[in-house]
Amino acid sequence: MPSEAVTSEALLAELKSIVGERYVLTDPVDTGGFLTDHRARYHGSALAVVRPGSTAEVAQLARACAAAGAAIVPQGGNTGLCGGATPLEPRPTIVVRLDRMNRIRAISPAEETVTVEAGCILQAIQGEAAAHGLLFPLSLGAEGSCQIGGNISTNAGGIAVLRYGNMRQLVLGLEVVLADGTVLDGLRRLRKDNAGYDLKQLFIGAEGTLGIVTAAVLKLFPAIRTRSIALMQVASVEDALTLFARARAVFGERISSFEIIGSSYMDFVLHYVAGTVMPFAAKAPWYLLLEAGDSQPDAPLAAAMEGFLAAAFEAGLVSDATIAASLAQEEAIWKLRHGVTGEFKLAGKTMSHDTSVPVAEQPDFVRRVEAGILAAYPDANVMMVGHIGDGNIHVVVLFPHERFATTDEFEAASDAIDVIIDDVAMELGGSITAEHGVGRTYRKRLARTKNPDELALMRQIKTLLDPDNRMNPGKLFLTATET
């Protein structure tokens, strides 16, 4: 029986023969950034970080890892928020970085599709679509560095879900390498395909636990040529939902974003995010961001927005509002919503949540969650921001750096706040995660809140496709010793 060191040495040699020595990284100087998650909460280890250049190479390295019994952690841009791309198990592990697989294989304006490799940066796909007069609508804060394979594997959401849907609604076909090296070629450009199980849906949102997404066929849409963006001050979430219904009546399907920002979150952004400016003379309990767009260059959206706001003022639903009159003003308004990157880590100890509830239940959710957290932790700064049009409210709880003496104390408080939020969400028919995925962070919450029959079926699917639990182990599910 060969020693682990000999086995590891042999595996590394084989991986180098597959992808080339320069693309098998083992020096800690080279691998360090790939072994820590985006929030620096998790720090893992790996035999190597491997950067394949083709699907064939991914398949070969998967077969090599299967023969050696090594685990595989697929990794895109490493911008996830739940530790889903960090190697955290003690067994020999290979991190598979897909950034070299960044080719746009084909684009078809007639079909409104684009075929891309998993390592394509989201912003590059947006740019390619725009160059052909089209739109790829997925948009989120990390779009300049996140990769489409990771977006698919986490079923990313973003700011345009209201109009275009999550990543799941934007994928027509997938190419996936399974744990044993089998290449599942499903790169079909069909809008209608009813031939049995829709297997691609298994891998969208599976976070690399069932296979490695290597390429995809994505839907494109007509480019937006007319846009109107407004920021409003409102008194309550109830009023925000009333305005949402009114906006639907005025703009219909042309609403791409309907975002809500709580007062404490706005205060945080204005204090910590450079270049942000409050566009109003006074504060308000809540702020609403409405964006509507049309593919027609002469669509009268500006007039429609003015009429919408005039009626809202008359009804007493809005205390103040502003309409962006230039691209710079549009960007300034969006920066108030999306400007936060690493500022939370600078400000203190943060607990971030990604909850969804039915749209109509959001006022109750906001009220009960804030009251529950402050009753248990009166010194907490409870901030809320989210996509109110699709029921996804992000609750961010901030404490001073010195609030917790040890990591264990912080984790205990985090767990207790999770329970407060999750109990309210479950009672309202919601979910613990709307767009961030489960990864490592939400496993305990998933086990506690997921329907047991659904969870059992998920485990069965995992066992079927990955019987040795080598694909991104330690993610989604708690282990037997943790339950």
N, C-alpha and C positions, 0 to 999 in steps of 0.2 A: 504494500500500500504506500504510494508516494506521500511525502510530507506535504503539508499545506504550502510551504515555501516553494518546494519544487513544482507543485501544481500551479501555483500562481505565476512562477517564472515561465513555465511552459505556456500558460494562457497569454501572458503579456507578449511573448515571442510570436504566438500565432496571430494575435491582434495586430501586431506591427506588420506582419506579413500580409494582412488583409488591407489595412488602410494606409500603411506607410509609417515608418518610425516617427516622423515628425508630428503625426496626428495622434499619437498615444502619449498622453501627458502623465508623468508620474512625479515630477519634482514638485514639492509643496509650494514653491514660488509660483509655478504655473497652474496648479490645481486649486489653490486656496479659494479663489473667488467662486468656484463652481461647487464647493462643499458647504457653503453657508447660504441660508435663504435670504430673500430680499430684505426681510426685517431684522436680520441678524439674531433671530431667536433660536435657530437650530444650527448646529455645527456637526458635520458628519465626516466620514472618511471613506476612501475608495482605493482600490488597487490602482485605478487609472481613470482618467477622463479621456474618452475616445471620441474622435471627430470624423465619422464616416463621410464620404463624399457622394454616395449613391445608395439607392435602395438595395442593390445587390450586395454592397458592403455591409449594410445593416443586417441583412439576412445571414450573411456569413458570420458576422460577429455574434449574432444571436445563437447560431448553431454552436459556435465555439464556447460561448458561455454556458449553454445547456450541457455540453459534454463535460465541462469542468465543474458544473454545479454552482456557477457564480450568478449572483443576482444582477439585475439590470435596472438602472434608474434613468429613464428618458428625461432629457432636459432641453427646454427651448431657451427663451431669453432669461429664465430664472427671475421673473418678475412676479411670480405668484405670491399670495398673501397668507397661505396656510401650510407652508413647508412641504408642499407636495413634490418638489423636485430635488430634495436634499437626501443624500444617502445616509440613513440613520441606523441601519442594522449592523450587527457585528460580523456577519458572514462576508466573505469576499464579494465585493461589489464593483461593477463597472458603471460609470456615469456615461451615458451616450448623449453627447452634444450634437445637435443637428444643424448648427449654424452654417456649415459648408454646403448643406443641401438647400440652397437659397435661390434656385432657378425658377423663373416663371416659364413653365413648359409650353403653354399655349393660351391665347386669349381669343375669344370669338365674340365680336360685337353683335353679330347677327343672332347668336344664341344667348347673348348676355351671360357668358360664363368665362371663368379663368381657371386654368389648371396650374397649381403651384406646388412646390416642394415645401416640406414642413418647416424648414429653416428660414423661409421668407419672413422678413420683418413686416409687420402689419402695415406700417406706413408706406413701404415699398409697393405693396399690393394696392393700397389706396391710390398711390401715384400712377401706377400702370393703368388702372381703371380710368382715372381722370384723363390720361393721355389719349384715351380712346373715346372720350366724351361720355364716360360711364361712371358709376359710383359703386364702390364696395363699402357698405354702410357701417360695418363694425368700427366703433370708435371708443377708445378708453384712454385713461391717463398715460399708460405705458406704451402707447402705439408706436413710439419711436424706437423701442428696444424689444418689445415682446414679439414672439414668433408665432406664426399661424398654427403650427402643430400644437403648441401649448394652448393657444386660444381654443382649438378644437377639443383638446383633451380635458379642458376645464369647462367647456360649454360657456365661453365668455359671454358677458352681457353688454355692459357699456351704456352709453347715453342715447342710443337710437333703437333700443329694443321695442319701444312703444310702436314704432312704425314698421320695423323690419324683422323683429324677432331676435332671439338669442342666436348664438353660433349654430345651434342645432337646426334652425330654420334656414341657414345660409349655405349649408353643405349639400351638394348633389351626389357626390361620390367620394370614396376614400380608398387609399392604398395603405395597407397596414401590414407590418411584419409581426407575426405571432411569436410566442415564447420559444417555439421549437425551430424558428427560422422560416416557417412557411410565409410566403408573400401572398396576402389576400388582395387581389387586384380588383377593386370595385370602382375604378375611375370612370364611371359612366356620367355622361352629360345630360341624362334624361330628366325631364321635369315630371314625367309619369312613368313609374316602374312598379308594377304590382305583382311581381313574380316571386312570391314567397316572403320570408322574413326580411325585413330591412336591416341587414346586419350592420351597416355603418352606424346605426344608432347605438349599438353596444359600446362602441369605442368613443363616441362623442360624450364627453363628461366622465369617462372612466379613469382619467388622470394617469394614464400609462400603466394601469394595473392589469390590463388584458392584452396589450400589444403596443407597438410603437407606430404611431401615425407617421408616414413618410411622405405622403402627397395627398392632395385633395382637389376636387372640382368644386368651385364656389359660384354662387349666384351673384350676378351683377345687376345693377338697376340704372335707370336713366339718371344722369347727373342733375344735381340741384342747381338751377340757374337763377332762381329768385328766392331770397331768404328774408325773414323778418324775425328779430330776436328782441324780446322784452323782459325786463326784470321788474317784479312787482313786490310791494309790501302788503302783507295780509295779516289778519289778527289770529287766525286759527287754521288748523288742518281741515276742519269742516268747511270753512270758506274756500280753502284751496281746492277741495273736491267739487264744490259748487262751480268754481271757476273752470275746473277741468271739463265738467259737463258742458258749460257754455262754450268753451274753446272747441270742443268736439263739434258742436252745432255750427260754429262759424268756419272752422278750418277742415273738419273731417279728417281724412287720412293724411292730410298734409302736415299734421303735427309729428315732428320727429322726436322732440324731447319736451318733457314736462317735469322739471326738477324742483325739489323743495330744499330749502336751507334754513335750519333753525338759527335763532338769534345767537346762541352761545357759539355755534360753529362759525357763523359769520364773524363774530368778534375775534375768534381764534385766527381765522384767515387774515383778517385785516391787521392783526398784531404781528403775526409770524411770517407771512408770505410777502416777500419783497415785491413791490410794484403794484400792489392791490390798493384800490381806492373805493371808499364808500360813495356810491352815486346819489345818496339821499341825505337830506339835512338832519334827519332824526332816525333812530333805530325803530325796528318793528319786531314783533314776536317771530314772524316767519317771512321768508322771501321765496318767491316763485320765479323760475326761469322758464319761459315758453319760447320754443323755436319752431317755426313753421317754414316749410320749404316747398317749392314747386319746380317741376322740370321745364316749365314754360318761362322764357325770359321776360315776358311782359305780364306775368300774373300779378294781379293787384293786391299783393299780400300786405304792403305797407298800409294801404287804406283799410284793409280788413282788420289789421292789428289796431289801428287807431280807433276804429269803430268798436272793436271788442273792449278795449280799455275804457272808452267813454261810457259804455253801458255798465262796465264793472264799477266805475266810480259812482255812477248814478245809483246803482244798487247798494252802495256802501260796502262792497266786497274788497276794495283796494283803497289803501290810504295814500299811496304814492306809486309812481311807475316811471320807467324810462324805456325808450325804444332806441336800439343801437342805430346810429346814423352812418356808420362807417365800419370797415373791417376791423380797424383798431378798437373801436368801441365794442364790437362783437367779441373780440378776443379778451377785452378787459372784463366783460360780463362773465364769460366762461371761466376766466381765471379765478373769479370768486367762488366758482363751483368746483373747479378741478385743479386749483393751484397748489394744493397740499401734496408734498412728496415725502420728504424726510423730516418735516417740521415737527411731527408728533413726537419722534424720538428725542428731539432737542428740548421739547417742552416738558416732558415728564414720562411717567409710566402709563402706557396706553393699552386699552382693551378694545379691540375693534370687532364689530359684528356686522353680519350680512344677512339680515332677516327679511323674509317676505311674508306678507299676509294678503288676503283678498283686499282689493283696492278700497272697498267700502269700510273695511275694518281698521283702516290706518289711524283715524282719530282715537279710537279706543286703545289701540296698541301703543301709540305715543304717550297717552295719558298714563296708562297703567305701568308701563315700563319705567318712565321717569320717576313716578311716585315710588315704585318698588325699589329702585336703585338708591334713591336719596334716603329712603327710610332705613336701609341697611348701611349705607355709606354716605352720611350727610356732607362729607367733604369732597365728594366726587363732582367733577365737572362733566355733566351729561350733555353730549352734543349729538345732534341728529341732522342727517343730510341724506338725500336719496332720490330715487326715481319714483315719485309719487304716482305717476301715470301708470306704472305696472306693479305697484304695491311693494317695492323694494326699499325699505328704510334702513340705512346704515346707522347703528348706534355706536358712538365712540365715547368711551369713558376714560377720562384723563385724571391722573393723580400726580402730585408733585414727586420728583425723583426720590426724595427722602421718605416718602410715605411708608414704604415697606422695607423692613430691616434685612430681609432675606428673600431669595428667589421663591422659596417655599411659601412664604406669606403672600407674595404677589400671586402665585399660582392658585392658592386657596381662595383669595378674593376674586380672581378671574373666574374660577369654577363657580363660585356662588353667584356672581353676576350673570354668568351663562344660564344658570338655572332660572333666575328671575326672568330673563328675557325669553328663554325657550318655553317656559310654562305659559306665558301670555301668548306667545306665537302659536303654540299647539292648541290652546283653547279657542283661538280665533281661526283655526284651520290653515295655519301657515307652515313655513319651512325654516329650518335653522340656517340655510344658506341658499341664496338666490342666484349668485353669479361667481362667487369665489371658489367654489368647490369645497371638498372636505379635507384633503391632504392629511397632514399629521395633526393639525390643530383641532379639528372638529370631530375627531373619531369618537371621543367619549360622548359628545352631544348627539352624534348620529345614532350610536348604540342605544342611547337613552330615549330618543324620540321617534325613531323610525318604526313603522309597523313591523312586528317580528316576522310575519310571513314574507314581507317584501325583503327584509334583511336576509332571511334564510335563502331566498331565491337569488339574491345578489351573490351570496357566498357560493352557491351552487354553480353559477355562471363563472365565477372566478376559478373555481376548482376545475371546471371543464376545460377552460382555455389555458389555464396556468396551474397544472396539478402540483407542481413543485414550489409554488409561491415564489417565483423568482422575479416576476415583473413588478417593479416598484413596491417591494414588500414593506409592511409597516404603515401603509397609507390606506385610507378609507375605513379599514376594519381594525378593531381591537384584537390583540392576540388572546389566546386562551388564558395566559397568566394575568392579563390585564382586565379581563371581564369579571 
